[in-house]
Amino acid sequence: MIDFVTASIAYKGESADLKGRTQAIEKLYVENCKVYYFTGRNYRIFDTKGDESYINGLNLENFKLKGGDPKKLMIPDKFHSDYWGYSILFY
């Protein structure tokens, strides 16, 4: 779950925030069980399935090398409406 009030990530009801690494999300997208996001200072990746859950402090070039696509990043409101908007209609 991604909480857009505080722009943080929770997993199974527990905060996934470790030392502020999932707070202050300005832009994000989800792909292949990974949350790619930008905090305003650096790029980060939260991998929900991998051994290395957080990849922090990436500059733009390293973000791209790790599979991130800055063109896909969107503000949380747009992400929320795109990700959940149509899903709600079908459930």
C-alpha positions as CSV (number, residue, x, y, z in Angstrom):
1,M,0.0,0.0,0.0
2,I,1.2,3.5,-0.8
3,D,-0.1,6.2,1.5
4,F,-0.4,9.5,-0.3
5,V,-1.2,11.6,2.8
6,T,2.3,11.1,4.1
7,A,3.8,9.7,0.9
8,S,5.1,6.6,2.4
9,I,5.0,2.8,1.8
10,A,3.5,0.2,4.1
11,Y,3.7,-3.6,3.7
12,K,1.2,-5.9,5.5
13,G,0.1,-3.0,7.7
14,E,3.6,-2.2,8.8
15,S,5.5,0.9,7.7
16,A,8.2,0.1,5.2
17,D,9.9,3.3,6.1
18,L,13.5,2.7,7.2
19,K,15.3,5.9,8.2
20,G,13.0,8.0,6.0
21,R,13.8,6.1,2.8
22,T,10.1,5.9,1.7
23,Q,9.0,9.3,2.8
24,A,8.8,12.5,0.8
25,I,7.9,10.8,-2.5
26,E,7.4,13.5,-5.1
27,K,7.0,11.2,-8.2
28,L,6.7,7.5,-8.6
29,Y,5.5,4.5,-10.7
30,V,5.2,0.8,-10.1
31,E,6.4,-1.9,-12.4
32,N,7.3,-5.6,-11.9
33,C,6.8,-5.5,-8.1
34,K,9.1,-2.5,-7.8
35,V,8.3,1.1,-6.8
36,Y,10.5,3.6,-8.6
37,Y,10.4,7.0,-7.0
38,F,12.0,10.4,-6.8
39,T,12.2,12.3,-3.4
40,G,13.2,15.7,-4.8
41,R,16.9,15.0,-3.9
42,N,17.5,11.6,-5.3
43,Y,16.0,8.5,-7.0
44,R,15.2,5.3,-5.1
45,I,13.8,1.9,-5.8
46,F,11.8,-0.2,-3.4
47,D,11.8,-3.9,-4.5
48,T,9.0,-5.8,-2.9
49,K,10.2,-9.2,-4.0
50,G,14.0,-8.9,-4.2
51,D,16.7,-9.5,-1.7
52,E,17.8,-5.9,-1.9
53,S,14.6,-4.1,-0.8
54,Y,15.9,-0.5,-1.0
55,I,18.3,1.0,-3.5
56,N,18.9,4.6,-2.2
57,G,20.6,7.7,-3.2
58,L,20.7,7.2,-6.9
59,N,21.5,10.0,-9.3
60,L,19.6,10.0,-12.6
61,E,22.2,8.0,-14.5
62,N,22.3,5.2,-11.9
63,F,18.5,5.2,-11.7
64,K,18.4,4.5,-15.4
65,L,21.1,1.8,-15.1
66,K,19.0,0.0,-12.4
67,G,16.0,-0.1,-14.7
68,G,14.3,3.1,-13.8
69,D,12.6,5.3,-16.4
70,P,12.2,8.9,-15.4
71,K,9.7,9.5,-18.1
72,K,7.3,7.1,-16.3
73,L,7.5,9.0,-13.0
74,M,4.3,10.8,-12.0
75,I,3.0,12.8,-9.1
76,P,1.2,10.7,-6.4
77,D,-2.3,12.0,-7.3
78,K,-1.9,11.0,-11.0
79,F,-0.4,7.7,-10.0
80,H,-3.3,7.0,-7.6
81,S,-6.0,7.8,-10.1
82,D,-4.2,5.8,-12.9
83,Y,-3.4,2.8,-10.7
84,W,-6.6,2.6,-8.7
85,G,-9.2,4.6,-10.7
86,Y,-10.3,1.9,-13.2
87,S,-9.7,-1.0,-10.8
88,I,-12.4,0.2,-8.5
89,L,-14.9,0.1,-11.3
90,F,-14.4,-3.6,-11.9
91,Y,-14.6,-4.8,-8.2
